[in-house]
Amino acid sequence: MFNTLRDDVKAVFDGDPAAKNIFEVLLCYPGLHAVVAHRAIHFLNSLGIPLLPRLLSQAVRFFTGVEIHPAAKVGRALFIDHAMGVVIGETSEIGDDVIIYQGATLGGTGKHVGKRHPTIGNRVVIGAGAKVLGPIRVGDDVRIGAGSVVVKDVPPNSTVVGVPGEIVRSRGVKVARGADLEHGELPDPLLEKINSLEARLAKLEGKH
């Protein structure tokens, strides 16, 4: 358990340049509080204890702004940055070294039973306000841009932006732990299509 806590704390230092010292991280990072509490709550849930895990998860939600269902599976060194508004559904599975920014949701798309939430690979970065919905699989080293809505599987080493989410980069380059999303530099697939159409139109007009 100590090693797990150490990894969770290290994830904060790796993911947030504003983290100054261990005391600040332990006392002032609600994302860390939510993750640490979830690990204990998930253990209680795995024992089949009724109601108590849900009550505890609701208390954590009240104090941290993060809602993680007791049954959700969370890997090593999850960092929830700024925390507020993050929702992680019941059948979600999250790999190691994942960063989730504020307002992101790992949710379902309906009332069907069974697996209905995403499976997130290792070293994935999920941008602020992004929605990853349904029993889809997001591969390792994927970056999901802020505000994107992802409803289809995403292959490893890709960047996804837009509504609905569209793969705009897939170069086979791994995302370094703690790498940000460079939100101001993410490509706009709609703008790229418009520019392409304008270029083709100008070319056609030039022939007349």
Backbone hydrogen bonds, N-H to C=O, Kabsch-Sander energy under -0.5 kcal/mol:
donor,donor_aa,acceptor,acceptor_aa,energy
5,L,1,M,-2.3
6,R,2,F,-2.6
7,D,3,N,-2.2
8,D,4,T,-2.3
9,V,5,L,-2.5
10,K,6,R,-2.6
11,A,7,D,-2.0
12,V,8,D,-1.0
12,V,9,V,-0.5
13,F,9,V,-1.7
14,D,10,K,-2.6
15,G,11,A,-2.0
16,D,12,V,-2.1
19,A,16,D,-1.7
20,K,18,A,-0.5
25,V,21,N,-2.1
26,L,22,I,-2.5
27,L,23,F,-2.0
28,C,24,E,-2.6
29,Y,25,V,-0.9
32,L,29,Y,-0.6
33,H,29,Y,-2.0
34,A,30,P,-2.7
35,V,31,G,-2.0
36,V,32,L,-2.7
37,A,33,H,-2.5
38,H,34,A,-2.2
39,R,35,V,-1.8
40,A,36,V,-1.3
41,I,37,A,-2.5
42,H,38,H,-3.5
43,F,39,R,-1.5
44,L,40,A,-2.0
45,N,41,I,-2.4
46,S,42,H,-2.2
47,L,43,F,-0.9
47,L,44,L,-0.6
48,G,45,N,-1.6
49,I,44,L,-1.5
52,L,50,P,-3.5
55,L,51,L,-2.4
56,L,52,L,-2.6
57,S,53,P,-2.4
58,Q,54,R,-2.0
59,A,55,L,-1.8
60,V,56,L,-2.4
61,R,57,S,-2.2
62,F,58,Q,-2.0
63,F,59,A,-2.0
64,T,60,V,-2.5
65,G,61,R,-2.2
66,V,60,V,-0.5
67,E,86,V,-2.9
68,I,66,V,-0.6
69,H,88,I,-2.4
72,A,69,H,-1.8
73,K,92,S,-2.5
74,V,72,A,-0.6
75,G,94,I,-0.9
75,G,95,G,-0.7
78,L,75,G,-0.5
79,F,98,V,-2.7
80,I,78,L,-0.5
81,D,79,F,-0.7
81,D,100,I,-2.0
83,A,81,D,-0.7
84,M,82,H,-2.8
85,G,65,G,-1.8
86,V,65,G,-0.5
86,V,83,A,-1.6
87,V,104,A,-2.1
88,I,67,E,-2.9
89,G,106,L,-2.5
92,S,89,G,-1.5
93,E,118,P,-1.9
94,I,73,K,-2.8
95,G,120,I,-1.3
95,G,121,G,-0.8
97,D,76,R,-2.5
99,I,124,V,-2.5
100,I,79,F,-2.6
101,Y,126,I,-2.5
102,Q,81,D,-0.5
103,G,84,M,-1.5
104,A,101,Y,-1.3
105,T,130,A,-2.3
106,L,87,V,-2.9
107,G,105,T,-0.7
107,G,132,V,-1.7
119,T,136,I,-2.6
120,I,93,E,-3.7
120,I,118,P,-0.5
121,G,138,V,-2.0
123,R,96,D,-2.9
124,V,121,G,-0.6
125,V,142,V,-2.4
126,I,99,I,-2.8
127,G,125,V,-0.6
127,G,144,I,-2.7
129,G,102,Q,-1.9
130,A,127,G,-1.8
131,K,148,S,-3.1
132,V,105,T,-3.0
133,L,131,K,-0.6
133,L,150,V,-2.8
134,G,107,G,-2.4
134,G,116,R,-0.5
136,I,134,G,-2.1
138,V,119,T,-3.0
139,G,137,R,-0.6
139,G,154,V,-2.5
141,D,122,N,-2.8
142,V,139,G,-0.7
143,R,158,S,-2.5
144,I,125,V,-2.9
145,G,143,R,-0.5
145,G,160,V,-3.3
147,G,128,A,-1.6
148,S,145,G,-1.7
149,V,162,G,-2.0
150,V,131,K,-3.3
150,V,148,S,-0.5
151,V,149,V,-0.6
154,V,137,R,-2.5
157,N,140,D,-2.6
159,T,169,R,-2.3
160,V,143,R,-2.9
161,V,166,E,-2.1
165,G,149,V,-4.1
166,E,161,V,-2.7
168,V,159,T,-2.7
168,V,166,E,-0.5
169,R,159,T,-1.3
171,R,157,N,-0.5
172,G,157,N,-1.0
174,K,172,G,-0.6
176,A,174,K,-0.5
179,A,176,A,-2.5
185,E,182,E,-2.8
186,L,182,E,-0.5
186,L,183,H,-0.9
192,E,188,D,-2.4
193,K,189,P,-1.9
194,I,190,L,-2.3
195,N,191,L,-2.8
196,S,192,E,-2.0
197,L,193,K,-2.5
198,E,194,I,-2.6
199,A,195,N,-2.3
200,R,196,S,-2.1
201,L,197,L,-2.6
202,A,198,E,-2.6
203,K,199,A,-1.9
204,L,200,R,-2.4
205,E,201,L,-2.7
206,G,202,A,-1.7
207,K,203,K,-0.6
207,K,204,L,-1.0
208,H,205,E,-1.2
